[in-house]
Amino acid sequence: MPRRRLALWLETALEPSPDPCAPAPDPGDPASSLHALAQALGLSRHWRDVEGRDQTVSDTALARIVTALGYPCDTDQAIARSHARLAIAARSLPAMLVTEVGRLTPLPASLTHARLTSENGEEQDIALEAGVLPAIDTPGYHRVSLYGHELTLAVAPARSPTLADVLPEARQGERLWGPAVQIPALRSARSGPRYGTLADLAEAVELFAARGADALAINPVHALFAGLGAGYSPYSPSSRLHLNTALAAPELAGLPPLDLPDDSEAAFIDWEKALPAQHGALRALFDGLDSATRARIAAKTAGDESLQRQALFDALDTHHRAKGRTRWQDWPAKHRDPHGKGAAHFAETHAEDVAFHVFTQWLTTRGLDAVQARAKAAGMAIGLVGDLAVGVHSAGADAWALQGAMLEGLTIGAPPDPLGPLGQNWTLTGFSPQGLQRTGYAPWIAMLRAALSRTGALRIDHAFGMARLWVIPEGEGPGEGAYLAYPFEDMLRLAVLEAHRAGALLIAENLGTAPFGFLGALEERRLLDMRVLWFERAADEGFIGAGDYPADSVAMTGTHDTATIAGWWRGRDLDWAQDLGRLPEATTRADAEAKRAWDRGLLWACLTHDAAPRPEPCDPAPVLKAALAHIGRSPAGLAIAPLEDILGESEQPNLPGTVTEHPNWRRRLTRPLGEWLEEAPISERIAALDTARKGPADPPSG
């Protein structure tokens, strides 16, 4: 086939889908060329808010975002050049085509054959009919040669693994449950550091497995900034490819535990002191290793370029932070290029520092492997349920190491809506859609593999980000943002393929307004979606019955971002809203209390059908037990209860939209977890959930 015909096909195949809300460009409108450029880049000028109202992005905001994406648009000539660049990029051979088992893959109509090389090295010539690649039955990454052009063909299974795939034959049809825990909040009977580590998590999986749990959901364990006592939110990582070494537990790798002062009486974690102290203790442990141990670790980590790059970043970051440079963008130019001579020279002259950070990653990896092994050995069918954060810190390791594949000059968040009139700016960055396609989705695949490698299931935070993200020019408010489209079908198929290879479940965090077609695509591929008690309401605002939860879902009493059951019943969340001035506009505390009293009645009626008198607001214990039994009776394949609901805590781990106003990610159990679980009311709640899971599911209402 002539190259020109192939290029024309590629240009058509890679053309961004049009914005369905956008009116046709007006040739007489001077802004029309800007609008066309924005649309070609996947930006939506028009969008619909949660109230169903149509909104339009201003031309000023649009121009700033287009420029940040790397396409100048300040003059007509600049826009014309940007269009030309897009056209050239569209004619380039893609690094990867993504398809699905059993699906035909369209190719240029005049192609007559292709050569396919499977992952196991088998080669075959394939005859094409009307330029269509026949359906391929084997999932995986295959090589395809088209008239001398080599590309990767990713073939995804038709669906993600389900519970039927992970359960042994003797347990088919069972409905599982588990707690959700914040690892730093854990406390064990041993005297230890000032927050929970993987050693405490190892104890937790065994404690819950003994009580019937088959899963344990954890907060993200992505790498933070090494030794830094600020920015400790697990959802603001430095890298999603590597691990948070602050969670390392040397004892899980056969090494002595860290020598840290015990802080067993503190109810709040003092991260500013704890993280530097833990980092220093890790360095002391490393410095004391004998040469044989060092050689063994070096041999196990040799050849892992990504790990070496992460360790180099951490060494550079700690080096420059000591000099007041808190962002890699402020480093000397020679260190900003991860592949440059300056970075390589630093690695040579600071080899001991780089080796230390390799060691901490190895240690944390060994610990997480050990926890999952203990979970499985204790009888858990799934074990750990990991959590994949939606973005990374713009000054972090991924933004440094993956330049060109990440958004630059843009942060991600959420648009203004009635629940958040000012919108949200998460001050994170994410992948660039064009960067992903240009690199053959290598960063996306690597991230998925890293997250799936040591867990039995993976929750994808803000899964809508596979289809679109609200992007905001750096330094601007959320109202100056716009939706940027992502290659959703490709990203979803690759997620399913990686889950298939790992034998793990996928859980999509789908709370909020879903893009068109999103939920149907998840359902078709059998991803589990999250069904949180507070948001499962009927048309009359009542709570839906347990039998109305879908089978392919995760039934939950709450998340780290929602009020706990006890806190909601007592009105503790209303206290915070009043104290922080966060009550809805024109709503008094008395109004909020009246609404809550009504909602308590709706919830109690749903949970018990009013079989018992409704408890007073100061008595949440019956509600806790009933709510856990409620999600337990649902047909949902998996039920997850935050540890705070199991223990009856009134305070939630995180209050969205706050930084210092609320003690986010700082609460810690006041006693060892094992002691809590032995208390009669708590053991009765767990038994109620376990019994409900092992009994028949409630039938759908109506």
ABEGO torsion letter per residue (X at the ends): XBAAAAAAAAAAAABBBBBAABBBBBAABAAAAAAAAAAAAGBBABBBBAAGBBBBBBAAAAAAAAAAAGBBAABAAAAAAAAAAAAAAAABBBABBBBBBGBBBBBBAABABBBBBBAAGBBBBBBBBGGBBBBBABBEBBBBBBGGBBBBBBBBBABBBBAAAABBAAABGBBBBBBBBBAAABBBABBBBABBBAAAAAAAAAAAAAAGBABBBBBBABBBBBGBABGABAABBABAABBBAAABBAAAAGBBBBBBBBAAABABBBAAAAAAAAAAAAAAAAAABBAAAAAAAAAAABGBAAAAAAAAAAAAAAAAAAAGBABAAABBAAAABAABAAAAAAAAAAAAAAAAAAAAAAAAAAAAAAAAAAAAAAGBAAEBBBBBBABBBAABAAAAAABGABBBGBBBBBBBBAABAAEBBAGBBBBBAAAAAAAGGAAAAAAAAAAAAABABBBBBGAAAAABBBBBBBGBBAAABBBBBBBAAAAAAAAAAAAAAAGBBBBBBABEBBBBGAAAAAAAAGBBBBBBAAABBBAAGBBBBAAABBABBBBBAEBAABBBAAAAAAGAAAAAAAAAGABBBGBBAAAAAAAAAAAAAAAAAAAAGGABBBBBAABAAAAAAAAAAAAAABABABBBBBAAAAAGBABBABBBGBAAABBBGABBBABBAAAAAABAAAAAAAAAAAAAAABBBBBBBX
